[in-house]
């Protein structure tokens, strides 16, 4: 215990004996966190010391920490969705609200899987990935290294609020290369902004702030964490789907802010009257091509936006050649090479040596016709090659480059462009490239979503078709997708059919009571509606009653299990619940 008593819980720097306030960060040695969070000096996994709370959101709480084993500062992230759980004062254990146990476990599983996936990418030098994970206190913890640096927001404040394009194109390519690799691993960030990018003391960018998708989208069980001006429009609607294009929007918005010094408008304020100005209209020093690409990457429509980071970088650093800028039908000068001149001289000289005569004339006529035909064909071929490509061809070429080419800086892009222009692609290769160039997005994780919401969304038009398989599930509510045959992160091409497994509800359910809280019986309609909701197969039987009006439930019984109210019925196996319904008959008792 003596080891951490000498540390400041605000910065994990050593304290001298008798110091009540840290000279480094100014935190009092007696300062604590709010009761709902872990308290300073809490020890986790017999190794990590918890310090001051740094930040929290609807998914987790982040603390500064200290690793006793490595004698190093760390950052500790605790899964803590505060709307689903709480912590009793003086306790480290999280208490889950009984109404949200399933959601809490599902989101905790997502949190653990996300950080496991990030841990596998920790060799990449431009993301902050966890170095350790463990469970305790009814939750999951992820431990991250402490990174020396400042946020991109602070960096801009220290640099007059904006950067030049020359500075940006040196800073960003390594980060964007890493982000493309993260996307290939099936991970989306959804929260790229100035505060989630760190500028290290080596002047390199690192991406942090990863979170589960439910916190980066509105209308979920968790309190959303969106970033004004940087979050994409689809994150403000539960009916729209998110993909690699979501992070493309955020990266472009960050560059927009850096190059112009102005915050990009919120996407929802642009609907109906798009107020987004191109970057070079705010800052004329932004190259025209860069300005155009950033604007295209920030389009409100997912379909019209640049789809992948690789495509975004390719377009960002690609300066259009002279020929592609010429309008269709423009007059173009076709240079004549020295070799052509020499060949022409040789042919002319050989013609002069020919003897005159009828045979020679015939030969000359045939040769002239043949030569004219060659010239015409060659001229038409040259014109076809030199005319600007159609938009469809351009899109195919760009998509093909996106799939095959790695992300490069401006210098390597020029070299790649030169080599591409001198390379001949066979017809087989062209077919293969075209087949793989239609990637629109990676397969999202639909598990846990309502099938009706997914099926009714316009996001899937021209992208996905669904084959639905219904089955019972003891974990997911009725109508919720519990599995899919295409794994999350798989590259998709339009139109792809995906099998969705949708829950029909619990396989075994409790037989509900037909008595109301006030002691009255339910009507047939009320009880049948309850059975339909639980997916219970039933059969109604009339029972004559001398003292009960018609239409009320008198008794229930499952023949297969012999159970009544409070017992279990196997819905999956098709057990039938017999429901006795009253038929008022005053004489029934007397006759009996």
C-alpha positions in Angstrom: 0.0 0.0 0.0 2.9 2.3 0.6 3.8 2.4 -3.1 0.7 4.3 -4.2 0.5 6.6 -1.1 3.5 8.5 -2.6 1.7 9.1 -5.9 -0.5 11.9 -6.9 -3.9 10.5 -8.0 -4.3 13.3 -10.5 -1.1 12.8 -12.6 0.6 9.8 -11.0 3.8 11.8 -10.3 5.6 11.2 -7.0 4.7 13.3 -4.0 7.1 14.4 -1.3 6.3 13.5 2.3 3.9 16.0 3.8 2.7 17.5 0.5 -1.1 18.0 0.6 -1.4 19.5 -2.9 0.4 18.2 -6.0 2.9 20.8 -7.3 2.6 19.2 -10.8 -1.2 19.2 -11.4 -2.6 21.0 -8.3 -4.8 18.2 -7.1 -5.4 17.8 -3.4 -4.3 14.5 -2.0 -7.8 14.1 -0.4 -9.7 14.7 -3.6 -12.1 11.9 -4.7 -14.2 11.0 -7.6 -18.0 11.1 -7.7 -19.6 8.3 -5.7 -20.8 6.5 -8.9 -17.2 6.0 -10.0 -14.2 4.1 -8.7 -12.5 6.0 -5.9 -8.8 7.0 -6.2 -6.3 4.4 -4.8 -8.6 1.5 -5.7 -6.5 -1.4 -6.8 -7.6 -3.6 -9.8 -6.3 -7.0 -10.7 -3.7 -6.7 -7.9 -1.7 -4.5 -10.3 -3.3 -1.3 -11.4 -4.0 1.7 -9.2 -7.0 3.8 -10.1 -6.6 7.6 -10.0 -8.7 10.6 -11.0 -11.6 10.3 -13.4 -10.6 11.8 -16.8 -13.9 11.5 -18.7 -17.0 9.5 -19.0 -19.8 8.9 -21.5 -22.8 6.6 -21.8 -20.6 3.6 -22.4 -17.6 3.8 -20.1 -15.5 5.7 -17.5 -11.9 6.5 -18.1 -9.4 7.0 -15.3 -5.7 7.8 -15.1 -3.9 4.9 -13.6 -0.6 3.4 -12.6 0.8 -0.1 -13.5 2.8 -1.3 -10.4 4.3 -4.2 -12.5 5.7 -1.9 -15.2 6.1 1.2 -13.0 4.4 3.2 -15.7 1.4 5.5 -16.1 -1.7 4.0 -17.9 -5.2 4.8 -18.8 -7.9 2.5 -17.4 -11.3 2.2 -19.2 -14.2 0.8 -17.3 -17.3 -0.5 -19.1 -20.0 1.5 -17.3 -23.2 2.3 -19.2 -24.7 4.6 -16.5 -28.3 4.3 -17.7 -28.2 0.5 -17.3 -26.3 0.2 -14.0 -25.2 2.1 -10.8 -22.6 1.8 -8.1 -23.5 1.9 -4.4 -21.5 4.5 -2.4 -18.4 3.0 -0.9 -18.5 -0.1 -3.2 -16.6 -1.0 -6.4 -19.2 -3.5 -7.6 -21.6 -2.4 -10.4 -25.3 -3.1 -9.8 -27.2 -3.8 -13.0 -30.8 -2.6 -13.3 -32.9 -5.8 -13.5 -34.9 -4.4 -16.4 -31.8 -4.1 -18.6 -29.8 -7.2 -17.8 -29.9 -8.5 -21.4 -28.8 -5.1 -22.8 -26.1 -4.7 -20.3 -24.6 -8.1 -21.1 -24.9 -7.6 -24.9 -23.2 -4.2 -24.8 -20.5 -5.6 -22.4 -19.8 -8.3 -24.9 -19.5 -5.7 -27.7 -17.1 -3.7 -25.5 -14.9 -6.7 -24.9 -14.8 -7.8 -28.5 -14.0 -4.3 -29.7 -11.1 -4.0 -27.4 -9.9 -7.5 -28.2 -9.9 -6.5 -31.9 -8.0 -3.3 -31.2 -5.5 -5.2 -29.1 -4.7 -7.4 -32.1 -3.8 -4.2 -34.0 -1.5 -2.7 -31.3 1.6 -3.1 -33.5 0.3 -0.2 -35.5 1.9 3.0 -34.4 -0.9 5.4 -35.0 -3.7 4.1 -32.8 -3.9 3.8 -29.0 -4.7 0.1 -28.4 -5.2 -1.8 -25.1 -2.4 -3.7 -23.6 -4.4 -5.6 -21.1 -8.0 -6.6 -20.3 -9.7 -8.3 -17.4 -13.0 -8.7 -15.6 -13.9 -7.4 -12.1 -16.7 -5.7 -10.2 -19.3 -7.2 -12.6 -17.8 -5.4 -15.6 -14.8 -5.3 -18.0 -11.7 -3.2 -17.9 -9.3 -2.3 -20.7 -5.9 -0.8 -19.9 -4.2 1.5 -22.4 -0.6 3.0 -22.4 -0.3 6.6 -21.4 0.6 8.7 -24.5 2.7 11.8 -24.2 1.1 14.5 -26.3 -1.8 16.9 -26.8 -5.2 16.7 -28.6 -5.4 18.0 -32.1 -7.7 20.7 -30.8 -5.0 21.9 -28.4 -2.4 21.7 -31.2 -4.5 23.9 -33.4 -4.8 26.5 -30.6 -1.0 26.6 -30.4 -0.8 27.1 -34.2 -3.0 30.1 -34.9 -6.1 27.9 -35.2 -5.4 26.3 -38.6 -2.7 24.5 -40.7 -1.6 24.8 -44.3 -2.2 22.0 -46.9 1.6 21.3 -46.9 1.4 20.6 -43.2 -1.7 18.5 -43.4 -0.3 16.3 -46.2 2.7 15.5 -44.1 0.8 14.8 -40.9 -2.2 12.8 -42.0 -1.1 10.0 -44.5 0.2 7.6 -41.8 -3.0 8.0 -39.7 -5.2 7.5 -42.8 -3.2 4.4 -43.8 -3.8 3.0 -40.3 -7.5 3.9 -40.4 -7.9 2.0 -43.7 -6.3 -1.1 -42.0 -8.7 -0.7 -39.1 -11.6 -0.7 -41.6 -10.3 -3.8 -43.3 -10.4 -5.5 -39.8 -14.1 -4.7 -39.6 -13.8 -1.9 -37.1 -15.5 1.5 -37.5 -14.6 4.5 -35.3 -17.7 6.7 -35.6 -16.2 9.4 -33.4 -13.2 10.9 -35.3 -12.8 14.5 -34.2 -10.3 17.0 -32.9 -10.5 15.6 -29.4 -9.9 11.9 -30.4 -6.7 12.6 -32.4 -3.5 13.0 -30.3 -0.4 14.8 -31.6 2.6 13.2 -30.0 5.8 14.8 -28.9 7.3 13.4 -32.2 4.7 15.3 -34.2 2.8 12.2 -35.2 -1.0 11.6 -35.1 -2.6 8.8 -33.1 -6.2 7.8 -33.1 -8.0 7.1 -29.8 -11.6 7.2 -28.5 -13.0 4.0 -29.9 -16.4 3.0 -28.7 -19.3 0.5 -29.3 -21.6 1.7 -32.1 -24.7 2.2 -29.8 -23.1 5.2 -28.2 -22.4 6.9 -31.5 -25.9 6.7 -32.8 -29.2 8.2 -31.6 -32.2 6.3 -30.3 -30.4 3.4 -28.6 -30.5 2.2 -25.0 -27.4 4.3 -24.3 -26.9 8.1 -24.0 -25.4 9.1 -27.4 -22.0 10.8 -27.7 -22.0 12.7 -31.0 -19.6 15.4 -32.1 -21.1 18.5 -33.6 -19.7 19.2 -37.0 -17.8 15.9 -37.2 -20.5 13.2 -36.8 -22.0 12.1 -40.1 -25.7 12.7 -40.8 -26.6 8.9 -40.7 -25.5 8.9 -37.0 -28.5 11.2 -36.2 -31.0 8.6 -37.5 -31.6 5.1 -36.3 -33.1 4.2 -39.8 -29.8 4.9 -41.7 -26.8 2.6 -41.7 -23.2 3.4 -40.9 -20.2 2.2 -42.7 -16.7 3.2 -43.8 -18.3 6.3 -45.4 -19.2 7.4 -41.9 -15.5 7.8 -40.9 -14.8 9.3 -44.3 -17.2 12.1 -43.5 -15.5 12.7 -40.1 -12.0 12.7 -41.5 -13.0 15.2 -44.2 -14.7 17.4 -41.6 -11.6 17.4 -39.5 -9.5 18.5 -42.5 -12.2 21.1 -43.3 -11.8 22.6 -39.8 -8.0 22.4 -40.0 -7.6 24.0 -43.4 -10.3 26.7 -43.0 -10.1 27.5 -39.3 -14.0 27.3 -39.3 -16.1 24.6 -37.8 -18.1 22.7 -40.5 -21.9 23.1 -40.0 -23.9 20.4 -38.3 -25.2 17.9 -40.9 -28.8 18.2 -39.7 -28.8 22.0 -40.3 -27.7 21.4 -43.9 -30.8 19.3 -44.8 -33.1 21.2 -47.2 -30.6 24.1 -47.5 -27.0 22.9 -47.7 -24.9 25.7 -46.3 -21.5 23.9 -46.6 -19.0 26.2 -48.4 -16.1 24.6 -50.3 -12.9 25.0 -48.3 -11.1 27.1 -50.9 -13.9 29.6 -50.9 -13.0 30.3 -47.2 -9.3 29.9 -47.6 -8.0 30.5 -51.2 -4.7 28.8 -50.4 -6.5 25.3 -50.3 -5.7 23.5 -53.6 -8.8 23.3 -55.8 -8.6 19.5 -56.1 -8.3 19.1 -52.3 -11.2 21.4 -51.7 -13.4 19.4 -54.2 -12.5 16.1 -52.7 -13.2 17.2 -49.1 -16.6 18.6 -50.2 -17.5 15.3 -52.0 -16.5 13.4 -48.8 -18.9 15.5 -46.8 -22.0 15.0 -48.9 -25.2 14.3 -46.9 -26.1 11.3 -49.0 -24.2 8.2 -48.1 -24.5 6.9 -51.7 -23.1 10.1 -53.2 -20.2 10.4 -50.7 -16.8 8.9 -51.1 -17.1 5.4 -49.8 -13.7 4.4 -48.4 -10.7 6.0 -46.8 -8.5 4.5 -49.5 -10.6 6.1 -52.2 -10.6 9.4 -50.3 -6.8 9.5 -50.0 -6.3 8.4 -53.6 -8.5 11.3 -54.8 -7.0 13.7 -52.3 -3.4 13.3 -53.5 -4.2 12.8 -57.2 -3.7 15.9 -59.3 -5.7 15.5 -62.6 -3.6 15.3 -65.7 -4.0 17.8 -68.6 -5.8 15.4 -70.9 -8.5 14.5 -68.3 -9.3 18.2 -67.9 -10.0 18.8 -71.6 -13.7 18.9 -72.5 -15.1 16.4 -74.8 -14.7 17.4 -78.4 -11.9 19.9 -77.7 -9.1 20.3 -80.3 -6.1 18.4 -79.3 -2.6 18.3 -80.8 -1.2 14.9 -81.4 2.6 14.9 -81.3 4.5 13.0 -84.0 7.5 11.0 -82.7 10.9 11.0 -84.4 10.4 7.3 -85.2 7.3 8.1 -87.2 9.2 10.8 -89.2 12.0 8.3 -90.0 9.6 5.6 -91.1 7.8 8.1 -93.3 11.1 9.2 -94.9 12.0 5.6 -95.6 8.7 4.9 -97.2 8.9 8.0 -99.4 12.5 7.0 -100.5 11.4 3.5 -101.4 8.5 4.8 -103.5 10.9 7.0 -105.7 12.9 3.9 -106.6 9.9 2.1 -108.0 9.7 1.8 -111.8 6.9 3.3 -113.8 4.4 1.1 -115.5 0.9 -0.3 -115.4 1.9 -2.9 -112.9 3.6 -0.3 -110.8 0.5 2.0 -111.0 -1.8 -0.8 -109.9 0.5 -1.6 -107.0 0.7 2.0 -106.1 -3.1 2.3 -106.1 -3.5 -0.8 -103.9 -0.8 0.4 -101.6 -2.3 3.9 -101.3 -5.7 2.5 -100.5 -4.2 0.2 -97.9 -2.2 3.1 -96.4 -5.2 5.3 -96.2 -7.2 2.6 -94.4 -4.4 2.2 -91.9 -4.2 6.0 -91.3 -7.9 6.2 -90.8 -8.0 3.4 -88.3 -5.0 4.7 -86.5 -6.5 8.2 -86.4 -9.8 7.0 -85.0 -8.0 4.9 -82.4 -5.9 7.9 -81.3 -9.0 10.1 -81.0 -10.7 7.4 -78.9 -7.7 7.2 -76.6 -7.3 10.9 -76.2 -10.9 11.8 -75.6 -11.7 12.2 -71.9 -13.2 9.1 -70.3 -16.9 9.0 -69.4 -18.0 9.3 -65.9 -18.7 5.6 -65.7 -15.2 4.7 -66.9 -13.7 7.2 -64.4 -15.6 5.7 -61.5 -14.6 2.1 -62.5 -10.9 3.2 -62.7 -11.0 5.0 -59.4 -12.7 2.1 -57.6 -10.2 -0.3 -59.1 -7.3 1.8 -57.9 -8.9 2.0 -54.5 -9.1 -1.7 -54.2 -5.6 -2.5 -55.4 -3.4 0.4 -54.5 -2.1 1.1 -51.0 -2.5 4.5 -49.4 0.5 6.7 -50.3 1.8 10.2 -49.9 1.7 12.7 -52.7 5.2 11.8 -53.9 4.4 8.1 -54.3 1.1 8.8 -55.9 2.9 10.6 -58.8 5.1 7.6 -59.3 2.1 5.2 -59.2 0.3 7.4 -61.7 3.3 7.2 -64.1 3.6 3.5 -63.8 -0.2 3.0 -64.3 -0.2 5.0 -67.5 2.5 2.7 -69.1 1.0 -0.6 -68.0 -1.2 -2.7 -70.3 -4.0 -4.7 -68.6 -5.2 -7.8 -70.2 -8.9 -8.4 -70.7 -9.0 -11.1 -68.0 -7.3 -8.7 -65.5 -9.8 -6.0 -66.5 -12.8 -8.3 -65.7 -11.3 -9.2 -62.4 -10.6 -5.6 -61.4 -14.1 -4.6 -62.4 -15.6 -7.4 -60.4 -13.8 -6.3 -57.3 -14.2 -2.5 -57.8 -17.9 -2.4 -56.8 -17.2 -2.4 -53.0 -19.6 0.0 -51.3 -19.1 -0.9 -47.7 -18.2 -3.7 -45.3 -20.8 -6.0 -43.8 -22.2 -4.3 -40.6 -23.2 -6.1 -37.5 -27.0 -6.4 -37.6 -27.2 -8.6 -34.5 -29.4 -7.0 -31.8 -31.3 -4.8 -34.3 -35.0 -5.0 -34.9 -35.6 -6.8 -38.2 -38.5 -4.6 -39.2 -36.4 -1.4 -38.8 -33.6 -3.0 -40.9 -36.0 -4.2 -43.6 -37.8 -0.9 -43.9 -34.7 1.2 -44.1 -33.8 2.8 -47.5 -30.1 2.3 -46.7 -30.1 -1.2 -48.2 -31.6 -0.4 -51.6 -29.3 -1.5 -54.3 -26.9 -3.0 -51.7 -28.4 -5.8 -49.7 -31.2 -8.3 -50.0 -32.4 -10.3 -47.0 -33.3 -13.9 -46.6 -35.0 -14.3 -43.2 -34.9 -17.4 -41.0 -37.1 -17.4 -37.9 -36.2 -19.4 -34.9 -36.6 -19.3 -31.1 -34.0 -17.8 -28.9 -33.6 -17.7 -25.1 -31.4 -14.6 -25.3 -33.1 -12.2 -27.8 -36.6 -10.8 -27.8 -39.1 -11.5 -30.5 -38.3 -9.7 -33.8 -34.6 -9.1 -32.9 -31.9 -10.3 -35.3 -29.7 -12.8 -33.4 -27.3 -14.0 -36.1 -26.2 -13.4 -39.7 -24.4 -15.7 -42.2 -22.0 -13.0 -43.5 -19.5 -12.0 -40.7 -19.1 -8.3 -39.7 -16.3 -6.6 -41.6 -16.7 -8.7 -44.9 -16.4 -6.7 -48.1 -19.7 -6.4 -49.8 -20.6 -5.9 -53.5 -24.1 -5.0 -54.7 -26.4 -6.8 -54.7 -25.5 -9.3 -51.9 -28.0 -11.6 -50.2 -27.4 -12.1 -46.5 -29.3 -14.6 -44.3 -30.7 -13.0 -41.1 -31.7 -15.2 -38.2 -34.6 -13.5 -36.4 -35.8 -14.5 -33.0 -39.4 -15.6 -32.5 -39.1 -15.1 -28.8 -38.3 -17.5 -26.0 -38.5 -21.2 -26.6 -39.9 -21.9 -23.2 -42.1 -19.3 -21.5 -44.1 -19.0 -18.3 -47.8 -19.4 -18.6 -49.3 -16.0 -17.7 -51.9 -15.4 -15.1 -55.4 -14.5 -16.3 -56.3 -12.6 -13.1 -55.8 -8.8 -13.1 -54.1 -7.1 -10.2 -57.5 -5.9 -8.8 -58.7 -9.6 -8.6 -60.9 -9.5 -11.7 -60.7 -11.9 -14.6 -59.3 -11.0 -18.0 -61.6 -11.1 -20.9 -60.9 -13.5 -23.7 -59.6 -10.7 -25.9 -57.2 -9.4 -23.3 -55.7 -12.8 -22.5 -55.4 -13.9 -26.1 -53.5 -10.7 -26.9 -51.1 -11.6 -24.1 -50.6 -15.1 -25.5 -50.0 -13.8 -29.0 -47.3 -11.5 -27.6 -45.6 -14.5 -26.0 -46.1 -16.6 -29.1 -48.0 -19.2 -27.2 -50.2 -21.5 -29.3 -53.7 -21.8 -27.7 -57.1 -23.3 -28.1 -60.2 -21.8 -26.5 -62.9 -24.0 -25.0 -66.4 -22.9 -23.9 -67.3 -23.6 -20.3 -70.9 -22.9 -19.0 -70.9 -20.8 -15.9 -73.9 -19.9 -13.7 -72.4 -16.8 -12.0 -69.9 -15.4 -14.5 -70.7 -13.4 -17.6 -69.7 -14.7 -21.0 -66.3 -14.0 -22.4 -64.0 -14.3 -19.4 -61.1 -16.6 -18.8 -61.9 -19.3 -16.2 -58.9 -21.6 -16.3 -55.9 -22.5 -18.4 -54.1 -25.9 -18.9 -51.2 -27.3 -20.9 -51.8 -30.9 -21.7 -48.2 -31.7 -22.7 -46.7 -30.4 -19.5 -49.6 -30.6 -17.1 -49.0 -27.1 -16.1 -51.3 -24.2 -15.4 -50.7 -20.5 -14.5 -47.0 -20.0 -13.5 -45.9 -23.2 -15.1 -43.8 -23.5 -18.2 -44.9 -24.2 -21.8 -42.6 -25.1 -24.6 -43.5 -22.7 -27.5 -40.8 -24.1 -29.8 -42.2 -27.6 -29.6 -45.7 -26.3 -30.3 -47.3 -27.0 -26.9 -50.9 -26.0 -26.8 -52.5 -24.0 -24.0 -56.2 -24.8 -23.5 -58.1 -21.7 -22.4 -61.5 -22.1 -20.8 -63.9 -19.2 -21.7 -67.0 -18.6 -19.7 -70.4 -18.9 -21.3 -73.1 -17.5 -18.9 -75.7 -20.1 -18.2 -77.9 -19.5 -15.1 -79.4 -23.0 -15.2 -76.1 -24.7 -15.5 -75.7 -25.1 -11.7 -79.2 -26.3 -11.2 -79.0 -28.8 -13.9 -75.7 -30.0 -12.5 
